[in-house]
Amino acid sequence: MRWKCSHVTTTLGFNSEILTEGYVDESGVGHCITPLLYESGWISFEVSTDGVSFDRSGRWLSVHHSKLGPDYKIILVNATQWQYYGTPDVSGDLKMTWIPSLIKAERVNIELWGYNETGEAYSLNWEAEWKYLYTVGRDVPNSGVFSFTPQIAEKPYFLWDLGIIRVSPSTKPDGAQNVNALWSEEHAIAWHLEEAFRKDSAGWALEKCINWDREEKAMPSFLTEITDCPCTLAQARADTGRFHTDYGCDMEAGSICVYHPGAVHCVRAIQGSPEYGAGQQCCYDSSGAQVLTGDSMGGSTPDRGHDWGSPPYKKPPRVPGFSHWKYDVISFYYCCLWSDNCRYYFSHRPSSDCRTYRPPRVAAVLGDPHFMTFDGVSFTFNGKGEYTLVYSSDRELSVQGRTEPVRFENGSLAKATRLSSVAMREKDSDVIEVRLRGRGDELQVLMNQQVLSFSEQRWIDLSGVFVFSPKATNVTVMFPSGTGLEVRAGDGVMTLTVLLPHDLQNHTLGLLGTMNDDPEYDLSASNGALISLNSSALDIFTYCAGWAVTNDTSLFTYDSTYLLNEYYYAPKHDPSFIPIFSVTEDPEDPLLEPVLKLCAGEGAWFCKYDALNMRSLDQGNATLLAFRTQASTKRDLEPVRSCGWLSPPKHGQKEGTLYLEGSKVTFWCHRGYSLYGSDERTCQADGEWSGEETHCVADDTLAIVLGSVGAVLALVIMLIAIVVYTKKQRKEAWKHQDDKVTYQQPGTHL
C-alpha cells in the first residue's frame, strides 16, 4: 500500500501543500514521512491511499530535536571528538550508531547536511536553509554502526561549519528530501573543515570570531528586552511559569554542564522576547548563586535565537534549536572552545543579573479542599460544583476548578469534596484541562476536549500555551503572560499551585483572591461585595458558591454520562450538597491520638481537619505534605535585593561573586599599583553598594602625580608667601607714613 501525506495549510498557515511518501509496517499500520519543517508543535495532516482523494486525517507532534529520545536518532559516539576534530591532539576514526529497524532498507547512505540562515537579518528575505552537502558513506550495510576517517571537504563544502548526519535508504537519490531517514543531533562539524583549521585551529577560529563580532555589531541589540534572571537557584526552580530547566545543564538529570563549567543547574526563559524572539539563560553554582560571565567563562548567556524557538517559528531567528546554534553556539566554539577569545563573545552575550527580577505571587488549592490566596488568606470550601479560581480581564486569563464529593474507604460518600479537575485558557490559546484519572493517583491532560498523550515526550508546544508532564502525577502549564499552573496528584487528591507575574497586581478576581497586597480584599464576591475575614464557615461557603461558573463560561469537558448529569445539566453549584463545616477533636475517638501525633508543626490544622473529616491518616499526611510544599515554594519566591555585578578594578582583583543584600566584595591591586576608593563594599538594603568606586593607580604614576602635586603645592606656597610678604611690607609702609606730621600752606582768604 502506498500512502501520501498532505500538510493542511489552514491549520498552521502554510501557503502550499507538502507531499511526502509513506509506508506500511509489518503490522499493517501506515506511516507517513514527516516533511522538512522549521517549527515545533501539533501539525495536522491528511492521508491518501491513491494519491488523489485524501479521506483520512490526523495530527502529529513536531518536537524539538533535543527532546527526541535517543532511540529515534543517530548517536554520535564521543560527541566531543566529532566537534573538536582537527584541534590539537584530536584525531582518529569517528563512529555513529542507530537502530537499524527504523530504516526500511538493507543498505543505506550516510549523508552530511548543512544548516544556514541567509538574507538580511530581520527582513522578509531572511530564510532558514537545510542543504545536502555530500555523502560520507555510500551503499553501506544497515547494521546500525558506521565508522570513518574524516577527510577535509572540498570547497565550498568546508565553508559549512554547522550540520547534521542523515542515514537513509541507498535506493533514494543523494539529498532526496522527505524520505524514511534518521538524523543525528546538530553539531559543529569540525571534522570536515578546511586545511587551515587543522594547521592552526585557534588562529582560524579567532578570525571567525572577529567576523562574528563584526556581524553582531551590525545587528540590533536584543539585550534590553529580555527578562532578568531570578536571583537564586531556589527562585529559578520555583518560578515555573516563566523559567524551565535547560536540558544541557540539569542537576536532576546529572548533567555535566559542558558549556557552563562551575554551574550545577541552568534554566531558560520559556517565552522568547517580544520583538526579536530572543532567549534568556540563567545558571547557578552549588551555593545557589548566579554564575555570571563577568566572573566566569561558565556564566549564563542570553541568546539571539531562543534554543526552543519562538512562535510563530519557521523564520530566523525563531527556528527551534537551529537558529540558536547559528547565532549563539557555533560562535561560542569560535571564540571560546576552539580559541581563547571569550571577551568577544561575552561582549555580545553578557549574563543578566537580577536587579529588576520580581518573583511571581503564589496561591494554592490543596486537600479537602483548602484555599490559600495570593495575599495569604486561608479558608476551607467544601462545595460541589465548578468555580472560578482566577480571572483576569487584563490578560483574558481564566482558571476554573471542579470539585466532587470524596468517598470513604468503604465506598460511602463523605460530607467533603476534593478538587478533581482544573481548566484554563489565556486569550485565544488552546483550552487545557487537567483532571484526576482512575483512583485519583494519576492525571489526564486534555487540549480542546481531546486527550493528550505524553507517552513519547514530556513537553508539548501548543497554541498560546506550553504543557510539561515529566510523569503521570505532575503537570505544569505555562502561558505567554508568565502565568504558571502546577497540578499534582497523590493519594486520590489533586493539588493546584498558581503562579502569577507581578504585572497582574490589582488585576485578579476569583476564589484565590484579589492580588493587591491587602488580605482584606481577598474575599471579594463576584458582584464586588466584600466578605469579612472573620465570617462564619457558612458565610464563607455562601460567598464561594457565588463564584460558580455557567455553561456559557465553562472551560470543562463533559465526555461521560456522569459529568453530563452531575455538572453540565445540573446546577454549577450543587445546593443540595451540604458539607461538614467543622471537625471536633473527640477524646473518645481512637483516631485522635495518631492524628495528633502525625499532625504537628507547620500545616497541623489542615492535616487534622482532613484526617478527622476523611477518617484517614493517609489523607491527613497528603495534605500536610502538600501544605509544606506550598509553604516552601512561597519561601523560595521571597523577593531578594540585588545590587548588581561589581567588576574588579583595572590592574586589580576582587574576592566575592555574590551580589545580594548583605554580601561583601573585597578588592586589591596588583604589585606596583596602589588602591584608591573602597577596598570593601557591601550590598545595602536599598540596592546600592556602600563605599566608593575602586581604582588601582600605578606607583610610578603615583610618584609623578605626587611629585607634580608637591611642586605645584611648593609653588603655590611660595606665591602665597610672596603675596603675604608684599602685603605686610605695604602695611608697614602705610603705618610709618601715618606717624609723620604734615603741614600744608593755608588757603587764600578773600
LINGIWO-V235288 format. One record per residue. RES is the residue in one letter. PSI is psi as a letter, one per 30 degrees, with the letter a starting at -180 (none if undefined). Layout:
# LINGIWO-V235288
[[RES,PSI] [RES,PSI]]
This chain:
# LINGIWO-V235288
[[M,k] [R,k] [W,k] [K,k] [C,k] [S,k] [H,k] [V,j] [T,f] [T,f] [T,e] [L,g] [G,g] [F,k] [N,f] [S,l] [E,k] [I,j] [L,k] [T,l] [E,l] [G,a] [Y,l] [V,k] [D,a] [E,f] [S,g] [G,g] [V,k] [G,k] [H,k] [C,k] [I,k] [T,k] [P,l] [L,j] [L,l] [Y,h] [E,l] [S,l] [G,a] [W,k] [I,k] [S,l] [F,l] [E,l] [V,k] [S,k] [T,f] [D,g] [G,g] [V,e] [S,k] [F,i] [D,g] [R,k] [S,l] [G,a] [R,l] [W,l] [L,j] [S,j] [V,l] [H,k] [H,e] [S,f] [K,f] [L,k] [G,l] [P,f] [D,f] [Y,g] [K,l] [I,k] [I,k] [L,j] [V,k] [N,i] [A,f] [T,e] [Q,e] [W,e] [Q,f] [Y,g] [Y,k] [G,f] [T,l] [P,k] [D,g] [V,j] [S,a] [G,a] [D,k] [L,k] [K,k] [M,l] [T,l] [W,l] [I,j] [P,e] [S,f] [L,f] [I,j] [K,i] [A,l] [E,f] [R,k] [V,l] [N,k] [I,j] [E,l] [L,k] [W,k] [G,l] [Y,k] [N,l] [E,k] [T,l] [G,l] [E,k] [A,k] [Y,h] [S,l] [L,f] [N,g] [W,j] [E,k] [A,k] [E,k] [W,k] [K,k] [Y,k] [L,d] [Y,l] [T,k] [V,e] [G,k] [R,k] [D,h] [V,l] [P,k] [N,i] [S,f] [G,g] [V,k] [F,k] [S,l] [F,l] [T,j] [P,k] [Q,l] [I,k] [A,l] [E,l] [K,k] [P,g] [Y,e] [F,f] [L,f] [W,k] [D,g] [L,k] [G,a] [I,k] [I,k] [R,k] [V,k] [S,l] [P,k] [S,f] [T,f] [K,k] [P,l] [D,k] [G,g] [A,k] [Q,l] [N,h] [V,l] [N,j] [A,l] [L,l] [W,l] [S,a] [E,l] [E,k] [H,l] [A,j] [I,i] [A,f] [W,f] [H,g] [L,l] [E,l] [E,e] [A,e] [F,e] [R,f] [K,e] [D,i] [S,e] [A,e] [G,e] [W,e] [A,e] [L,e] [E,e] [K,e] [C,e] [I,e] [N,e] [W,e] [D,e] [R,e] [E,e] [E,e] [K,f] [A,f] [M,l] [P,k] [S,k] [F,f] [L,f] [T,f] [E,f] [I,l] [T,k] [D,l] [C,l] [P,l] [C,f] [T,l] [L,e] [A,e] [Q,e] [A,e] [R,f] [A,f] [D,i] [T,f] [G,f] [R,f] [F,k] [H,l] [T,k] [D,j] [Y,f] [G,f] [C,i] [D,j] [M,f] [E,f] [A,f] [G,g] [S,l] [I,f] [C,h] [V,e] [Y,f] [H,i] [P,k] [G,f] [A,l] [V,f] [H,k] [C,l] [V,l] [R,k] [A,k] [I,e] [Q,k] [G,l] [S,l] [P,e] [E,e] [Y,f] [G,g] [A,l] [G,l] [Q,k] [Q,k] [C,k] [C,l] [Y,k] [D,a] [S,f] [S,f] [G,g] [A,l] [Q,k] [V,j] [L,k] [T,f] [G,f] [D,f] [S,k] [M,f] [G,g] [G,l] [S,l] [T,k] [P,l] [D,k] [R,e] [G,j] [H,k] [D,e] [W,g] [G,l] [S,k] [P,k] [P,g] [Y,a] [K,e] [K,k] [P,k] [P,h] [R,g] [V,k] [P,k] [G,e] [F,e] [S,e] [H,e] [W,e] [K,e] [Y,f] [D,f] [V,e] [I,e] [S,f] [F,e] [Y,e] [Y,e] [C,f] [C,e] [L,e] [W,f] [S,l] [D,i] [N,h] [C,f] [R,e] [Y,e] [Y,e] [F,f] [S,f] [H,f] [R,h] [P,k] [S,k] [S,k] [D,a] [C,g] [R,e] [T,g] [Y,k] [R,j] [P,l] [P,l] [R,l] [V,k] [A,l] [A,l] [V,k] [L,l] [G,b] [D,f] [P,l] [H,k] [F,k] [M,j] [T,l] [F,f] [D,g] [G,g] [V,k] [S,k] [F,l] [T,k] [F,j] [N,h] [G,l] [K,k] [G,a] [E,k] [Y,l] [T,j] [L,e] [V,k] [Y,k] [S,j] [S,f] [D,e] [R,g] [E,h] [L,k] [S,k] [V,k] [Q,k] [G,k] [R,k] [T,k] [E,l] [P,k] [V,k] [R,k] [F,l] [E,f] [N,g] [G,f] [S,l] [L,k] [A,l] [K,h] [A,l] [T,l] [R,l] [L,k] [S,f] [S,k] [V,k] [A,k] [M,l] [R,k] [E,k] [K,b] [D,g] [S,l] [D,k] [V,k] [I,k] [E,k] [V,k] [R,l] [L,k] [R,k] [G,b] [R,g] [G,g] [D,f] [E,l] [L,k] [Q,k] [V,k] [L,k] [M,j] [N,h] [Q,g] [Q,k] [V,k] [L,k] [S,k] [F,g] [S,f] [E,f] [Q,l] [R,f] [W,k] [I,k] [D,k] [L,a] [S,j] [G,g] [V,k] [F,k] [V,k] [F,k] [S,j] [P,f] [K,l] [A,f] [T,f] [N,k] [V,k] [T,k] [V,k] [M,k] [F,l] [P,f] [S,f] [G,g] [T,k] [G,k] [L,k] [E,k] [V,k] [R,k] [A,k] [G,k] [D,h] [G,g] [V,k] [M,k] [T,k] [L,k] [T,k] [V,k] [L,k] [L,k] [P,l] [H,f] [D,f] [L,g] [Q,k] [N,g] [H,h] [T,k] [L,l] [G,a] [L,f] [L,g] [G,l] [T,j] [M,i] [N,g] [D,g] [D,j] [P,f] [E,f] [Y,g] [D,e] [L,i] [S,k] [A,l] [S,f] [N,g] [G,f] [A,k] [L,k] [I,k] [S,k] [L,f] [N,g] [S,l] [S,l] [A,e] [L,e] [D,e] [I,e] [F,e] [T,e] [Y,e] [C,e] [A,f] [G,f] [W,g] [A,k] [V,a] [T,l] [N,f] [D,e] [T,f] [S,k] [L,g] [F,l] [T,k] [Y,i] [D,g] [S,l] [T,e] [Y,e] [L,e] [L,e] [N,e] [E,f] [Y,e] [Y,e] [Y,f] [A,l] [P,k] [K,f] [H,k] [D,j] [P,f] [S,f] [F,j] [I,j] [P,l] [I,k] [F,f] [S,l] [V,k] [T,k] [E,j] [D,j] [P,f] [E,f] [D,j] [P,f] [L,f] [L,e] [E,e] [P,f] [V,e] [L,e] [K,e] [L,e] [C,i] [A,l] [G,a] [E,k] [G,g] [A,e] [W,e] [F,e] [C,e] [K,e] [Y,e] [D,e] [A,e] [L,e] [N,e] [M,f] [R,h] [S,k] [L,e] [D,e] [Q,e] [G,e] [N,e] [A,e] [T,e] [L,e] [L,e] [A,e] [F,e] [R,e] [T,e] [Q,e] [A,e] [S,e] [T,e] [K,e] [R,e] [D,f] [L,g] [E,k] [P,k] [V,k] [R,k] [S,k] [C,f] [G,l] [W,k] [L,k] [S,l] [P,l] [P,l] [K,k] [H,g] [G,a] [Q,l] [K,l] [E,k] [G,k] [T,g] [L,k] [Y,g] [L,l] [E,k] [G,f] [S,k] [K,k] [V,k] [T,l] [F,l] [W,l] [C,l] [H,l] [R,k] [G,g] [Y,k] [S,k] [L,k] [Y,k] [G,a] [S,k] [D,f] [E,k] [R,k] [T,k] [C,j] [Q,l] [A,f] [D,g] [G,g] [E,l] [W,k] [S,l] [G,a] [E,l] [E,k] [T,k] [H,l] [C,k] [V,k] [A,k] [D,e] [D,e] [T,e] [L,e] [A,e] [I,e] [V,e] [L,e] [G,e] [S,e] [V,e] [G,e] [A,e] [V,e] [L,e] [A,e] [L,e] [V,e] [I,e] [M,e] [L,e] [I,e] [A,e] [I,e] [V,e] [V,e] [Y,e] [T,e] [K,e] [K,e] [Q,e] [R,e] [K,e] [E,e] [A,e] [W,e] [K,e] [H,e] [Q,e] [D,f] [D,f] [K,k] [V,k] [T,k] [Y,k] [Q,l] [Q,k] [P,k] [G,l] [T,k] [H,k] [L,none]]
